[in-house]
């Protein structure tokens, strides 16, 4: 006949596991948050670059050579 075996975990074993998990999270969390912050900075920088390229480039790309020559000639005519 079998004797009665103890089942489950003791409170001490559970506390050791929780402390170990806490130490691992405490060691990894600062690096994770630093990388997440760097990623956000890169994403925002890319968004700003795309906005500037999309907003400014068409305005300068529509300048024709005739418009540039007209501006250059009008500036030269104003000089005495």
C-alpha positions, 0 to 999 in steps of 0.5 A, spaced: 500 500 500 502 506 498 503 512 503 500 519 502 505 523 498 505 530 498 502 534 492 503 541 490 509 546 491 511 549 498 510 557 499 518 557 499 518 554 492 513 559 489 517 565 492 523 562 489 520 562 482 517 569 483 523 572 485 527 569 479 522 571 474 522 578 477 530 578 477 530 576 469 524 581 468 528 587 471 534 585 468 531 585 461 526 590 461 531 596 461 534 594 454 527 592 451 524 599 453 531 602 450 530 599 444 523 600 443 524 608 444 530 607 439 525 604 434 519 609 435 525 615 434 526 611 427 519 611 425 518 618 427 524 620 423 522 616 417 515 619 417 517 626 418 522 624 412 516 622 408 512 628 409 518 632 407 519 629 401 512 628 399 510 635 401 516 639 399 519 635 393 512 637 388 513 644 389 520 644 387 519 639 381 514 643 378 518 649 377 520 650 369 526 652 366 522 658 363 519 660 370 527 660 372 529 664 366 523 669 367 525 670 374 532 671 372 531 676 366 526 680 371 532 681 376 537 683 371 532 688 368 531 692 375 538 693 376 540 701 374 
